[in-house]
Amino acid sequence: MDDTGVDDRIAGPIEVVGRTTRAEIGDRVEVEWALSVPPGLEWTEVFQFTSFDGADDPADWHADGGPDVVGDVVRWFVPTAVIDDADAEVTRRVGIANLRCAP
């Protein structure tokens, strides 16, 4: 529930329902993950502020910032070589946000 008294939690878990690449900029690509429903503010905050798994990763590819939730889409610019790692990180964060924001 937010500070206005509105409960923005959804009835069930949010799922990733698709992934597309949007644009390449140098060695990075903009990846979009479609969500099953647009999340509420609480879910979005939990998703975005969850710490990275394996933050001691020597490649440190995530040091330039994490994923953003925009409507029913997660957007993230990641190095092309680590798209699978980014995919796993988004899936992990979705699970954490679902657990913390369950009704």
CYANA upper distance limits for C-alpha pairs under 8 A (distance plus 0.5 A):
  1 MET  CA      5 GLY  CA      6.40
  1 MET  CA      6 VAL  CA      5.92
  1 MET  CA      7 ASP  CA      4.57
  1 MET  CA      8 ASP  CA      6.72
  1 MET  CA      9 ARG  CA      7.88
  1 MET  CA     42 GLU  CA      8.23
  2 ASP  CA      6 VAL  CA      6.08
  2 ASP  CA      7 ASP  CA      6.87
  2 ASP  CA      8 ASP  CA      7.89
  2 ASP  CA     42 GLU  CA      7.95
  8 ASP  CA     40 GLY  CA      5.59
  8 ASP  CA     41 LEU  CA      7.41
  8 ASP  CA     42 GLU  CA      7.74
  9 ARG  CA     39 PRO  CA      8.24
  9 ARG  CA     40 GLY  CA      6.59
  9 ARG  CA     42 GLU  CA      7.92
  9 ARG  CA     43 TRP  CA      7.88
  9 ARG  CA    101 CYS  CA      6.90
  9 ARG  CA    102 ALA  CA      7.52
  9 ARG  CA    103 PRO  CA      6.83
 10 ILE  CA     39 PRO  CA      7.85
 10 ILE  CA     40 GLY  CA      7.93
 10 ILE  CA    102 ALA  CA      8.10
 10 ILE  CA    103 PRO  CA      7.67
 11 ALA  CA    102 ALA  CA      8.29
 11 ALA  CA    103 PRO  CA      7.20
 12 GLY  CA    102 ALA  CA      7.81
 12 GLY  CA    103 PRO  CA      8.48
 13 PRO  CA     98 ASN  CA      5.99
 13 PRO  CA    102 ALA  CA      7.87
 14 ILE  CA     35 LEU  CA      7.09
 14 ILE  CA     36 SER  CA      6.26
 14 ILE  CA     37 VAL  CA      6.93
 14 ILE  CA     39 PRO  CA      7.97
 14 ILE  CA     94 VAL  CA      7.59
 14 ILE  CA     98 ASN  CA      7.09
 15 GLU  CA     35 LEU  CA      6.13
 15 GLU  CA     36 SER  CA      5.77
 15 GLU  CA     37 VAL  CA      8.42
 15 GLU  CA     94 VAL  CA      7.65
 16 VAL  CA     33 TRP  CA      6.85
 16 VAL  CA     34 ALA  CA      6.25
 16 VAL  CA     35 LEU  CA      5.14
 16 VAL  CA     36 SER  CA      6.68
 16 VAL  CA     91 THR  CA      7.76
 16 VAL  CA     94 VAL  CA      8.33
 17 VAL  CA     33 TRP  CA      7.83
 17 VAL  CA     34 ALA  CA      5.99
 17 VAL  CA     35 LEU  CA      6.11
 17 VAL  CA     36 SER  CA      6.35
 18 GLY  CA     33 TRP  CA      6.10
 18 GLY  CA     34 ALA  CA      5.52
 18 GLY  CA     35 LEU  CA      7.88
 19 ARG  CA     31 VAL  CA      7.58
 19 ARG  CA     32 GLU  CA      6.12
 19 ARG  CA     33 TRP  CA      4.88
 19 ARG  CA     34 ALA  CA      6.69
 20 THR  CA     31 VAL  CA      6.32
 20 THR  CA     32 GLU  CA      5.81
 20 THR  CA     33 TRP  CA      7.06
 21 THR  CA     29 VAL  CA      7.21
 21 THR  CA     30 GLU  CA      6.25
 21 THR  CA     31 VAL  CA      4.90
 21 THR  CA     32 GLU  CA      6.63
 22 ARG  CA     29 VAL  CA      7.62
 22 ARG  CA     30 GLU  CA      5.78
 22 ARG  CA     31 VAL  CA      6.44
 22 ARG  CA     32 GLU  CA      7.51
 23 ALA  CA     29 VAL  CA      6.10
 23 ALA  CA     30 GLU  CA      5.76
 23 ALA  CA     31 VAL  CA      8.31
 24 GLU  CA     28 ARG  CA      6.22
 24 GLU  CA     29 VAL  CA      4.77
 24 GLU  CA     30 GLU  CA      6.87
 25 ILE  CA     29 VAL  CA      6.55
 25 ILE  CA     30 GLU  CA      8.48
 27 ASP  CA     79 PRO  CA      6.10
 27 ASP  CA     80 THR  CA      6.52
 28 ARG  CA     77 PHE  CA      6.57
 28 ARG  CA     78 VAL  CA      5.61
 28 ARG  CA     79 PRO  CA      4.57
 28 ARG  CA     80 THR  CA      5.77
 29 VAL  CA     77 PHE  CA      5.88
 29 VAL  CA     78 VAL  CA      6.07
 29 VAL  CA     79 PRO  CA      6.68
 29 VAL  CA     80 THR  CA      6.26
 30 GLU  CA     75 ARG  CA      7.29
 30 GLU  CA     76 TRP  CA      6.11
 30 GLU  CA     77 PHE  CA      4.83
 30 GLU  CA     78 VAL  CA      7.06
 31 VAL  CA     75 ARG  CA      6.24
 31 VAL  CA     76 TRP  CA      5.94
 31 VAL  CA     77 PHE  CA      6.76
 31 VAL  CA     78 VAL  CA      7.90
 32 GLU  CA     73 VAL  CA      6.77
 32 GLU  CA     74 VAL  CA      5.98
 32 GLU  CA     75 ARG  CA      5.14
 32 GLU  CA     76 TRP  CA      7.21
 33 TRP  CA     73 VAL  CA      6.07
 33 TRP  CA     74 VAL  CA      5.54
 33 TRP  CA     75 ARG  CA      7.16
 34 ALA  CA     72 ASP  CA      6.63
 34 ALA  CA     73 VAL  CA      5.16
 34 ALA  CA     74 VAL  CA      7.06
 35 LEU  CA     72 ASP  CA      5.62
 35 LEU  CA     73 VAL  CA      6.16
 35 LEU  CA     74 VAL  CA      7.92
 36 SER  CA     72 ASP  CA      7.64
 37 VAL  CA     72 ASP  CA      6.25
 38 PRO  CA     71 GLY  CA      5.82
 38 PRO  CA     72 ASP  CA      4.54
 38 PRO  CA     73 VAL  CA      8.13
 39 PRO  CA     43 TRP  CA      6.48
 39 PRO  CA     44 THR  CA      6.77
 39 PRO  CA     71 GLY  CA      7.76
 39 PRO  CA     72 ASP  CA      7.22
 40 GLY  CA     44 THR  CA      6.72
 41 LEU  CA     45 GLU  CA      6.63
 42 GLU  CA     46 VAL  CA      6.77
 42 GLU  CA    101 CYS  CA      7.59
 43 TRP  CA     47 PHE  CA      6.60
 43 TRP  CA     97 ALA  CA      5.98
 43 TRP  CA     98 ASN  CA      7.68
 43 TRP  CA    100 ARG  CA      8.36
 43 TRP  CA    101 CYS  CA      6.47
 44 THR  CA     48 GLN  CA      6.57
 44 THR  CA     69 VAL  CA      6.86
 44 THR  CA     97 ALA  CA      8.14
 45 GLU  CA     49 PHE  CA      6.40
 46 VAL  CA     50 THR  CA      6.43
 46 VAL  CA     96 ILE  CA      8.22
 46 VAL  CA     97 ALA  CA      5.92
 46 VAL  CA    100 ARG  CA      8.10
 47 PHE  CA     93 ARG  CA      5.90
 47 PHE  CA     94 VAL  CA      6.90
 47 PHE  CA     96 ILE  CA      7.71
 47 PHE  CA     97 ALA  CA      5.80
 48 GLN  CA     66 GLY  CA      7.59
 48 GLN  CA     67 PRO  CA      7.04
 48 GLN  CA     68 ASP  CA      6.96
 48 GLN  CA     69 VAL  CA      7.89
 48 GLN  CA     93 ARG  CA      8.47
 50 THR  CA     93 ARG  CA      7.21
 50 THR  CA     96 ILE  CA      8.48
 51 SER  CA     55 ALA  CA      8.26
 52 PHE  CA     89 GLU  CA      7.85
 53 ASP  CA     89 GLU  CA      7.61
 55 ALA  CA     60 ASP  CA      7.97
 56 ASP  CA     60 ASP  CA      7.82
 61 TRP  CA     78 VAL  CA      7.83
 61 TRP  CA     79 PRO  CA      7.54
 61 TRP  CA     82 VAL  CA      8.38
 62 HIS  CA     66 GLY  CA      6.92
 62 HIS  CA     78 VAL  CA      8.02
 66 GLY  CA     76 TRP  CA      7.20
 67 PRO  CA     74 VAL  CA      6.88
 67 PRO  CA     75 ARG  CA      6.11
 67 PRO  CA     76 TRP  CA      5.07
 67 PRO  CA     77 PHE  CA      8.23
 67 PRO  CA     90 VAL  CA      8.23
 68 ASP  CA     74 VAL  CA      6.03
 68 ASP  CA     75 ARG  CA      5.77
 68 ASP  CA     76 TRP  CA      6.89
 69 VAL  CA     73 VAL  CA      6.31
 69 VAL  CA     74 VAL  CA      4.96
 69 VAL  CA     75 ARG  CA      6.88
 70 VAL  CA     74 VAL  CA      6.66
 70 VAL  CA     75 ARG  CA      7.78
 78 VAL  CA     82 VAL  CA      7.38
 78 VAL  CA     83 ILE  CA      7.18
 78 VAL  CA     86 ALA  CA      7.71
 79 PRO  CA     83 ILE  CA      7.39
 82 VAL  CA     86 ALA  CA      6.75
 83 ILE  CA     87 ASP  CA      6.56
 84 ASP  CA     88 ALA  CA      6.77
 85 ASP  CA     89 GLU  CA      6.72
 86 ALA  CA     90 VAL  CA      6.65
 87 ASP  CA     91 THR  CA      6.73
 88 ALA  CA     92 ARG  CA      6.61
 89 GLU  CA     93 ARG  CA      6.67
 90 VAL  CA     94 VAL  CA      6.64
 91 THR  CA     95 GLY  CA      6.88
 92 ARG  CA     96 ILE  CA      6.87
 93 ARG  CA     97 ALA  CA      6.55
 94 VAL  CA     98 ASN  CA      6.57
 95 GLY  CA     99 LEU  CA      6.74
 96 ILE  CA    100 ARG  CA      6.69
 97 ALA  CA    101 CYS  CA      6.40
 98 ASN  CA    102 ALA  CA      6.26
